[in-house]
Amino acid sequence: MNKKVLSLLVDNTAGVLSRVSGLFSRRGYNIDSLSVGETADPRYSRMTVVVSGDERILDQITKQLAKLIDVVDIKILEEENSVSRELILVKVRVDAKERHEVIGIANIFRGNIIDVGKDSLIVELTGQQSKLTAFLQLLEGHEILELARTGITGLSRGSDDIRYL
């Protein structure tokens, strides 16, 4: 199964997210990851959508998205020609002796401790999915109380592939 990261430039209007996600649900396609935010131009938002499937399904998804009126531009973010990141927040149960170990692991990954409680701490970590996965694997001996992920967001490298409106 292949994975594609799509960067959609869409009109920043009510219902756009619903129309885009509705396209996937009507056709029985799953969204692996979705992040949305306003661009430098408040008339537009950028959606980063990660989808999986065989090549035929991925091409069909791209073609169907291009037909939506709200979709202004679609870029396929190839790994070698783009930069992508994800943010996770991880709440870990720790006692006094475990606290230093978890903080040490977080420091190796350039994570930030953003909250410390009596029996837990929250780590904020940003990076590629492989980095986040490696971090979580090192935490396997510790109890993860809660985990929140933003999903991938990304941009193509350089200034050659920019669509000015």
Backbone as a chain_set.jsonl record, in Angstrom:
{"seq": "MNKKVLSLLVDNTAGVLSRVSGLFSRRGYNIDSLSVGETADPRYSRMTVVVSGDERILDQITKQLAKLIDVVDIKILEEENSVSRELILVKVRVDAKERHEVIGIANIFRGNIIDVGKDSLIVELTGQQSKLTAFLQLLEGHEILELARTGITGLSRGSDDIRYL", "coords": {"N": [[0.853, -1.181, 0.0], [0.598, 2.167, -0.876], [1.577, 5.474, 0.198], [0.479, 8.828, 0.185], [1.202, 12.278, 0.404], [-0.702, 15.041, 0.373], [-0.864, 18.423, -0.432], [-3.126, 20.82, -0.11], [-4.386, 23.801, -1.378], [-6.933, 25.735, -0.37], [-10.107, 27.484, -0.543], [-10.787, 29.69, 2.113], [-13.352, 29.225, 3.566], [-16.567, 28.672, 5.12], [-17.443, 25.287, 5.657], [-15.65, 24.024, 3.924], [-13.811, 22.087, 4.885], [-15.608, 20.081, 5.552], [-16.647, 19.426, 3.019], [-14.356, 18.46, 1.707], [-13.563, 16.295, 3.399], [-15.902, 14.846, 3.204], [-15.83, 13.961, 0.566], [-13.944, 11.919, 0.751], [-15.196, 10.137, 2.579], [-17.588, 9.442, 1.246], [-16.635, 7.871, -0.801], [-15.462, 5.83, 0.513], [-12.818, 6.007, 1.329], [-9.988, 6.274, 3.476], [-8.673, 8.779, 5.626], [-5.447, 9.208, 6.615], [-4.099, 11.175, 7.999], [-4.687, 14.571, 8.828], [-4.301, 17.998, 8.565], [-5.037, 21.424, 9.036], [-4.852, 24.863, 8.28], [-4.948, 28.45, 8.293], [-3.508, 30.396, 5.655], [-0.82, 32.728, 4.772], [-2.274, 34.525, 3.368], [-5.394, 35.435, 4.235], [-7.629, 34.625, 2.808], [-7.325, 32.045, 2.054], [-6.764, 28.626, 2.991], [-4.464, 26.069, 4.026], [-4.471, 22.669, 3.54], [-3.124, 19.722, 4.695], [-3.108, 16.536, 3.702], [-2.877, 13.16, 4.381], [-2.941, 10.156, 2.732], [-3.629, 6.675, 2.086], [-3.258, 3.902, -0.138], [-3.672, 1.899, -3.148], [-1.972, 2.686, -6.242], [-3.873, 3.392, -8.196], [-6.14, 4.129, -6.685], [-5.082, 6.304, -5.238], [-4.512, 8.104, -7.328], [-7.117, 8.515, -8.23], [-8.278, 9.771, -5.993], [-6.831, 12.196, -5.98], [-7.664, 13.303, -8.441], [-10.429, 13.574, -7.976], [-10.423, 15.407, -5.85], [-9.422, 17.649, -7.178], [-11.604, 18.41, -8.653], [-13.298, 19.647, -6.9], [-14.814, 22.719, -6.13], [-13.859, 24.456, -4.164], [-11.176, 23.827, -3.949], [-8.173, 25.149, -4.737], [-5.539, 24.635, -5.49], [-3.412, 21.779, -5.857], [-0.778, 19.961, -4.513], [1.486, 17.303, -4.655], [3.34, 16.149, -2.127], [6.365, 15.063, -2.358], [8.75, 13.072, -0.675], [11.52, 13.674, -1.023], [11.47, 16.234, -2.059], [10.289, 17.996, -0.345], [9.373, 19.425, 2.859], [8.335, 18.136, 5.861], [6.513, 17.969, 8.917], [5.463, 16.884, 12.177], [3.63, 17.275, 15.184], [3.686, 16.108, 18.501], [2.124, 15.625, 21.65], [2.86, 14.198, 24.68], [1.75, 12.663, 27.518], [3.217, 11.35, 30.301], [3.309, 8.91, 32.836], [5.205, 9.294, 35.71], [7.452, 8.611, 38.385], [9.52, 9.967, 40.996], [12.14, 8.946, 40.47], [11.934, 8.023, 37.832], [11.42, 10.298, 36.419], [13.771, 11.781, 35.696], [14.918, 10.058, 33.838], [12.997, 10.023, 31.732], [13.01, 12.727, 31.043], [15.637, 12.894, 30.135], [15.498, 11.24, 27.829], [13.696, 12.758, 26.331], [15.246, 15.071, 25.949], [17.31, 14.092, 24.292], [15.914, 13.84, 21.917], [15.37, 16.419, 21.386], [13.087, 17.391, 22.584], [10.567, 19.226, 24.402], [9.831, 19.788, 27.792], [6.777, 20.506, 28.864], [4.979, 20.542, 30.876], [4.917, 19.735, 34.274], [3.906, 17.526, 36.646], [2.989, 16.13, 39.876], [2.992, 13.356, 39.555], [3.343, 12.964, 36.859], [4.445, 13.999, 33.546], [4.485, 16.223, 30.734], [5.526, 15.931, 27.446], [6.575, 17.775, 24.662], [7.047, 17.327, 21.263], [8.497, 17.757, 18.105], [8.796, 16.861, 14.695], [9.857, 14.653, 11.995], [7.809, 11.805, 11.151], [9.201, 9.401, 11.631], [11.073, 10.095, 13.579], [9.388, 10.736, 15.73], [8.157, 8.286, 16.141], [10.371, 6.729, 16.909], [10.985, 7.991, 19.33], [8.668, 7.388, 20.832], [8.951, 4.62, 20.951], [11.154, 4.37, 22.628], [9.995, 5.113, 24.965], [8.607, 2.912, 25.779], [8.861, 1.411, 28.177], [7.568, 2.949, 29.993], [4.513, 4.29, 31.325], [2.248, 5.596, 29.142], [0.023, 8.089, 29.525], [-1.637, 9.84, 28.123], [-1.886, 10.811, 24.669], [-1.429, 13.017, 22.036], [-1.607, 13.854, 18.636], [-0.741, 15.985, 15.935], [-0.862, 15.427, 13.25], [0.563, 15.29, 9.963], [2.104, 18.155, 8.577], [3.135, 20.119, 5.81], [5.404, 21.543, 3.336], [6.434, 22.233, -0.022], [9.853, 22.18, -1.127], [11.964, 25.036, -1.788], [11.362, 27.803, -4.16], [10.251, 27.437, -6.61], [7.855, 26.127, -7.11], [5.579, 27.557, -6.352], [2.295, 28.801, -6.07], [0.995, 31.737, -6.978], [-1.636, 33.863, -6.149]], "CA": [[0.0, 0.0, 0.0], [1.364, 3.405, -0.994], [1.116, 6.621, 0.983], [0.666, 10.099, -0.499], [0.96, 13.484, 1.189], [-1.267, 16.054, -0.512], [-0.967, 19.773, 0.1], [-4.235, 21.467, -0.815], [-4.696, 25.202, -1.123], [-8.396, 25.785, -0.482], [-10.755, 28.709, -0.1], [-10.992, 29.731, 3.555], [-14.775, 29.499, 3.759], [-17.272, 27.682, 5.928], [-17.847, 24.046, 5.01], [-14.627, 23.445, 3.046], [-13.325, 20.858, 5.497], [-16.682, 19.099, 5.427], [-16.731, 18.974, 1.619], [-13.174, 17.646, 1.404], [-13.65, 15.021, 4.121], [-17.05, 14.138, 2.643], [-15.38, 13.286, -0.65], [-13.288, 10.679, 1.171], [-16.136, 9.205, 3.211], [-18.534, 8.95, 0.232], [-15.977, 6.872, -1.632], [-14.924, 4.785, 1.369], [-11.373, 6.168, 1.51], [-9.623, 6.721, 4.809], [-7.659, 9.827, 5.773], [-4.49, 8.809, 7.646], [-3.725, 12.358, 8.764], [-5.247, 15.795, 8.246], [-4.074, 19.237, 9.311], [-5.57, 22.565, 8.29], [-4.602, 26.163, 8.878], [-4.995, 29.625, 7.418], [-2.219, 30.767, 5.061], [-0.464, 34.142, 4.93], [-3.418, 35.231, 2.771], [-6.538, 34.908, 4.981], [-8.677, 34.093, 1.92], [-7.027, 30.649, 1.758], [-6.221, 27.726, 4.002], [-3.701, 24.948, 3.496], [-4.775, 21.37, 4.125], [-2.18, 18.651, 4.404], [-3.868, 15.303, 3.838], [-2.105, 11.947, 4.126], [-3.844, 9.068, 2.347], [-2.988, 5.426, 1.692], [-4.0, 3.074, -1.079], [-2.867, 1.553, -4.313], [-1.73, 3.842, -7.119], [-5.131, 3.758, -8.861], [-6.976, 4.834, -5.703], [-4.451, 7.594, -4.942], [-4.748, 8.975, -8.489], [-8.548, 8.85, -8.227], [-8.482, 10.754, -4.929], [-6.283, 13.474, -6.447], [-8.546, 13.817, -9.506], [-11.696, 13.987, -7.365], [-10.175, 16.645, -5.1], [-9.242, 18.741, -8.154], [-12.923, 18.795, -9.149], [-14.013, 20.457, -5.903], [-14.731, 24.152, -6.408], [-13.069, 25.122, -3.119], [-9.759, 23.466, -4.046], [-7.502, 26.075, -5.653], [-4.301, 24.032, -5.975], [-3.012, 20.524, -5.216], [0.605, 19.533, -4.703], [1.869, 16.051, -4.03], [4.602, 16.411, -1.435], [7.305, 13.94, -2.418], [9.656, 13.157, 0.477], [12.803, 14.287, -1.361], [11.283, 17.616, -2.513], [9.425, 18.731, 0.577], [9.674, 19.384, 4.289], [7.111, 17.855, 6.605], [6.682, 17.827, 10.358], [4.301, 16.56, 12.982], [3.787, 17.611, 16.591], [2.982, 15.254, 19.456], [2.165, 15.894, 23.083], [2.797, 12.906, 25.358], [1.709, 12.712, 28.98], [3.83, 10.114, 30.792], [3.307, 8.728, 34.29], [6.567, 9.16, 36.22], [7.717, 8.892, 39.788], [10.708, 10.824, 41.138], [13.33, 8.383, 39.822], [11.693, 7.899, 36.39], [11.336, 11.637, 35.832], [15.048, 12.146, 35.064], [15.101, 9.197, 32.667], [12.113, 10.507, 30.654], [13.543, 14.034, 30.634], [16.829, 12.6, 29.342], [15.064, 10.757, 26.518], [13.126, 13.924, 25.637], [16.354, 15.946, 25.556], [17.988, 13.477, 23.143], [15.086, 14.103, 20.738], [15.102, 17.861, 21.394], [11.722, 17.631, 23.037], [10.392, 20.193, 25.483], [8.944, 19.428, 28.889], [5.905, 21.68, 28.942], [4.2, 20.502, 32.116], [5.403, 18.765, 35.247], [3.019, 17.307, 37.779], [3.533, 15.292, 40.942], [3.196, 11.98, 39.088], [3.355, 12.908, 35.395], [4.969, 15.158, 32.824], [4.067, 16.289, 29.333], [6.609, 16.213, 26.509], [6.205, 18.287, 23.342], [8.087, 16.919, 20.325], [8.195, 18.054, 16.708], [9.741, 16.268, 13.75], [9.308, 13.701, 11.045], [7.139, 10.7, 11.825], [10.178, 8.399, 12.072], [11.641, 10.589, 14.835], [8.368, 10.617, 16.766], [7.99, 6.856, 16.392], [11.547, 6.293, 17.676], [10.807, 8.524, 20.687], [7.632, 6.598, 21.508], [9.5, 3.286, 21.216], [12.024, 4.464, 23.81], [9.139, 5.282, 26.139], [7.816, 1.695, 25.979], [8.894, 0.965, 29.558], [6.835, 3.925, 30.809], [3.085, 4.336, 31.025], [1.759, 6.8, 28.457], [-1.332, 8.356, 30.0], [-2.363, 10.453, 27.006], [-1.07, 11.128, 23.51], [-2.138, 13.79, 21.006], [-0.78, 14.11, 17.453], [-1.358, 16.965, 15.041], [-0.857, 15.001, 11.854], [1.647, 15.89, 9.182], [1.94, 19.37, 7.796], [4.345, 20.221, 5.014], [5.532, 22.461, 2.203], [7.456, 21.84, -0.983], [11.105, 22.93, -0.979], [12.288, 26.046, -2.794], [10.332, 28.764, -4.56], [9.845, 27.189, -7.993], [6.54, 25.493, -7.216], [4.62, 28.349, -5.587], [1.195, 29.328, -6.846], [0.6, 33.06, -6.517], [-3.029, 34.118, -6.519]], "C": [[0.894, 1.238, 0.0], [0.747, 4.493, -0.134], [1.423, 7.882, 0.19], [0.366, 11.231, 0.463], [0.526, 14.557, 0.203], [-1.334, 17.387, 0.214], [-2.016, 20.497, -0.736], [-4.32, 22.927, -0.41], [-6.187, 25.338, -1.395], [-8.911, 27.158, -0.063], [-11.012, 28.618, 1.405], [-12.432, 30.153, 3.825], [-15.408, 28.381, 4.572], [-17.628, 26.46, 5.088], [-16.802, 23.384, 4.131], [-14.126, 22.118, 3.611], [-14.362, 19.745, 5.361], [-16.775, 18.555, 4.002], [-15.543, 18.093, 1.245], [-13.27, 16.294, 2.11], [-14.824, 14.188, 3.622], [-16.705, 13.389, 1.371], [-14.743, 11.936, -0.293], [-14.306, 9.68, 1.711], [-17.131, 8.633, 2.202], [-17.931, 7.828, -0.603], [-15.316, 5.755, -0.811], [-13.417, 4.84, 1.539], [-11.104, 6.687, 2.915], [-8.573, 7.835, 4.722], [-6.745, 9.389, 6.91], [-4.168, 9.976, 8.571], [-4.278, 13.58, 8.048], [-4.888, 16.962, 9.149], [-4.475, 20.397, 8.416], [-5.22, 23.844, 9.03], [-4.642, 27.262, 7.838], [-3.593, 29.933, 6.897], [-1.907, 32.228, 5.36], [-1.554, 35.033, 4.344], [-4.678, 34.66, 3.422], [-7.692, 34.404, 4.114], [-8.513, 32.593, 1.689], [-6.525, 29.911, 2.991], [-5.41, 26.656, 3.292], [-4.09, 23.709, 4.273], [-3.663, 20.418, 3.725], [-2.903, 17.351, 4.73], [-2.952, 14.134, 3.49], [-3.095, 10.82, 3.881], [-3.029, 7.851, 1.929], [-3.883, 4.67, 0.733], [-3.102, 2.667, -2.221], [-2.815, 2.764, -5.243], [-3.007, 4.327, -7.806], [-6.032, 4.57, -7.926], [-6.405, 6.219, -5.417], [-4.618, 8.569, -6.1], [-6.206, 9.428, -8.539], [-8.856, 9.915, -7.166], [-8.018, 12.134, -5.391], [-7.186, 14.1, -7.502], [-9.87, 14.315, -8.933], [-11.53, 15.273, -6.566], [-10.062, 17.834, -6.043], [-10.578, 19.236, -8.692], [-13.708, 19.668, -8.163], [-13.769, 21.938, -6.157], [-13.82, 24.871, -5.425], [-11.574, 24.861, -3.223], [-9.108, 24.303, -5.136], [-6.268, 25.434, -6.278], [-4.025, 22.757, -5.189], [-1.557, 20.273, -5.553], [0.767, 18.184, -4.017], [3.248, 16.291, -3.422], [5.443, 15.136, -1.418], [8.345, 14.146, -1.32], [10.946, 13.903, 0.162], [12.682, 15.758, -1.754], [10.422, 18.446, -1.573], [9.947, 18.611, 2.009], [8.349, 19.133, 4.994], [7.454, 17.625, 8.067], [5.35, 17.436, 10.984], [4.633, 16.931, 14.418], [3.044, 16.57, 17.415], [3.141, 15.838, 20.856], [1.959, 14.549, 23.765], [2.808, 13.132, 26.861], [2.143, 11.35, 29.5], [3.729, 10.073, 32.316], [4.752, 8.508, 34.725], [6.568, 9.346, 37.73], [9.034, 9.673, 39.832], [11.918, 10.264, 40.401], [13.152, 8.237, 38.306], [11.722, 9.255, 35.679], [12.621, 12.007, 35.084], [15.313, 11.321, 33.805], [14.263, 9.7, 31.489], [12.593, 11.868, 30.159], [14.79, 13.839, 29.78], [16.487, 12.124, 27.941], [14.513, 11.924, 25.701], [14.233, 14.85, 25.145], [17.111, 15.402, 24.352], [17.245, 13.811, 21.852], [14.731, 15.583, 20.582], [13.64, 18.182, 21.702], [11.711, 18.638, 24.165], [9.462, 19.618, 26.544], [8.062, 20.654, 29.115], [4.994, 21.675, 30.166], [4.78, 19.411, 33.012], [4.408, 18.718, 36.39], [3.692, 16.409, 38.79], [3.858, 13.886, 40.426], [3.171, 11.849, 37.558], [4.103, 14.108, 34.84], [4.5, 15.076, 31.382], [5.257, 16.726, 28.498], [6.005, 16.694, 25.201], [7.363, 17.948, 22.401], [7.622, 17.166, 18.901], [9.233, 17.391, 15.826], [9.051, 15.393, 12.741], [8.727, 12.521, 11.804], [8.118, 9.656, 12.349], [10.819, 8.808, 13.397], [10.646, 10.405, 15.977], [8.143, 9.161, 17.145], [9.143, 6.321, 17.226], [11.446, 6.764, 19.129], [9.806, 7.676, 21.463], [8.129, 5.185, 21.823], [10.403, 3.3, 22.441], [11.229, 4.654, 25.103], [8.366, 4.009, 26.497], [7.818, 1.184, 27.417], [8.117, 1.867, 30.507], [5.373, 3.943, 30.388], [2.728, 5.676, 30.385], [0.301, 6.978, 28.85], [-2.206, 8.932, 28.897], [-1.377, 10.792, 25.906], [-1.929, 11.887, 22.518], [-1.16, 14.081, 19.876], [-1.514, 15.083, 16.543], [-1.593, 16.418, 13.653], [0.223, 15.773, 11.123], [1.196, 17.214, 8.577], [3.233, 19.561, 7.015], [4.249, 21.237, 3.901], [6.579, 21.906, 1.252], [8.683, 22.724, -0.79], [11.232, 23.971, -2.091], [11.124, 26.938, -3.169], [9.84, 28.535, -5.981], [8.4, 26.754, -8.135], [5.462, 26.244, -6.431], [3.558, 28.889, -6.521], [0.783, 30.661, -6.231], [-0.806, 33.328, -7.018], [-3.304, 35.589, -6.617]], "O": [[1.834, 1.334, 0.789], [-0.432, 4.446, 0.216], [2.493, 8.001, -0.407], [-0.588, 11.17, 1.238], [1.283, 14.937, -0.69], [-1.81, 17.461, 1.347], [-1.812, 20.751, -1.923], [-4.325, 23.246, 0.779], [-6.65, 25.089, -2.508], [-8.247, 27.894, 0.667], [-11.414, 27.566, 1.902], [-12.7, 31.276, 4.251], [-14.854, 27.288, 4.694], [-18.062, 26.589, 3.943], [-17.036, 22.283, 3.633], [-14.031, 21.132, 2.88], [-14.015, 18.597, 5.084], [-16.961, 17.354, 3.807], [-15.705, 17.092, 0.547], [-13.077, 15.255, 1.478], [-14.754, 12.959, 3.615], [-17.228, 12.303, 1.123], [-14.985, 10.934, -0.966], [-14.282, 8.506, 1.34], [-17.484, 7.457, 2.29], [-18.647, 6.936, -1.059], [-14.691, 4.852, -1.367], [-12.796, 3.827, 1.861], [-11.898, 7.446, 3.471], [-7.703, 7.821, 3.85], [-7.199, 9.214, 8.04], [-3.987, 9.794, 9.775], [-4.332, 13.623, 6.818], [-5.139, 16.925, 10.353], [-4.279, 20.362, 7.202], [-5.283, 23.901, 10.258], [-4.401, 27.03, 6.653], [-2.607, 29.754, 7.612], [-2.632, 32.887, 6.104], [-1.732, 36.17, 4.781], [-5.004, 33.497, 3.182], [-8.638, 33.814, 4.635], [-9.428, 31.934, 1.196], [-5.942, 30.5, 3.902], [-5.63, 26.369, 2.115], [-4.048, 23.691, 5.504], [-3.307, 20.324, 2.55], [-3.263, 17.095, 5.879], [-2.328, 14.121, 2.429], [-3.972, 10.555, 4.704], [-1.891, 7.975, 1.478], [-5.108, 4.782, 0.783], [-1.927, 3.031, -2.269], [-3.533, 3.743, -5.044], [-3.204, 5.53, -7.979], [-6.613, 5.575, -8.334], [-7.148, 7.198, -5.359], [-4.846, 9.756, -5.868], [-6.495, 10.583, -8.853], [-9.613, 10.851, -7.424], [-8.729, 13.123, -5.214], [-7.445, 15.303, -7.459], [-10.377, 15.355, -9.352], [-12.405, 16.139, -6.6], [-10.559, 18.917, -5.733], [-10.671, 20.378, -9.144], [-14.663, 20.343, -8.546], [-12.631, 22.355, -6.373], [-13.091, 25.788, -5.804], [-10.78, 25.601, -2.642], [-9.448, 24.181, -6.313], [-5.978, 25.657, -7.453], [-4.359, 22.659, -4.008], [-1.146, 20.357, -6.71], [0.24, 17.962, -2.927], [4.204, 16.6, -4.133], [5.255, 14.257, -0.577], [8.771, 15.273, -1.069], [11.423, 14.684, 0.986], [13.688, 16.466, -1.783], [9.887, 19.483, -1.966], [10.831, 17.809, 2.312], [7.363, 19.83, 4.753], [8.538, 17.149, 8.404], [4.279, 17.629, 10.409], [5.797, 16.901, 14.817], [1.921, 16.189, 17.084], [4.154, 16.454, 21.188], [0.998, 13.839, 23.468], [3.745, 13.712, 27.411], [1.532, 10.328, 29.189], [4.018, 11.055, 32.999], [5.445, 7.647, 34.183], [5.793, 10.13, 38.279], [9.591, 9.999, 38.784], [12.655, 11.021, 39.768], [14.135, 8.32, 37.569], [12.013, 9.337, 34.486], [12.559, 12.495, 33.955], [15.864, 11.826, 32.827], [14.767, 9.794, 30.37], [12.578, 12.121, 28.954], [14.977, 14.554, 28.796], [17.11, 12.551, 26.969], [14.828, 12.063, 24.519], [14.156, 15.36, 24.027], [17.514, 16.171, 23.48], [17.867, 14.038, 20.815], [13.899, 15.949, 19.751], [13.053, 19.114, 21.151], [12.733, 18.873, 24.809], [8.428, 19.031, 26.223], [8.55, 21.712, 29.51], [4.325, 22.666, 30.46], [5.089, 18.31, 32.556], [4.108, 19.734, 37.017], [4.828, 15.976, 38.593], [4.869, 13.297, 40.809], [2.999, 10.751, 37.029], [4.363, 15.087, 35.539], [4.163, 14.005, 30.878], [5.909, 17.731, 28.782], [5.052, 16.107, 24.689], [8.519, 18.244, 22.701], [6.497, 16.828, 18.534], [10.415, 17.361, 16.166], [7.825, 15.381, 12.636], [9.097, 12.262, 12.949], [7.885, 9.079, 13.411], [11.08, 7.956, 14.247], [11.019, 9.968, 17.066], [7.961, 8.836, 18.318], [8.925, 5.542, 18.154], [11.784, 6.02, 20.05], [10.057, 7.292, 22.605], [7.764, 4.617, 22.852], [10.415, 2.341, 23.213], [11.73, 4.389, 26.195], [7.555, 4.023, 27.422], [6.838, 0.568, 27.834], [8.021, 1.576, 31.7], [5.039, 3.649, 29.24], [2.88, 6.736, 30.991], [-0.545, 6.136, 28.552], [-3.371, 8.559, 28.754], [-0.195, 11.029, 26.158], [-3.034, 11.454, 22.191], [-0.027, 14.501, 20.115], [-2.735, 15.023, 16.395], [-2.464, 16.918, 12.941], [0.729, 16.783, 11.614], [0.059, 17.362, 8.13], [4.309, 19.207, 7.498], [3.171, 21.727, 3.566], [7.498, 21.199, 1.666], [8.574, 23.868, -0.347], [10.684, 23.81, -3.182], [10.042, 26.853, -2.587], [9.088, 29.354, -6.509], [7.782, 26.989, -9.174], [4.535, 25.627, -5.905], [3.856, 29.371, -7.614], [0.284, 30.71, -5.106], [-1.128, 33.052, -8.174], [-4.429, 35.988, -6.919]]}, "num_chains": 1, "name": "protein.A"}
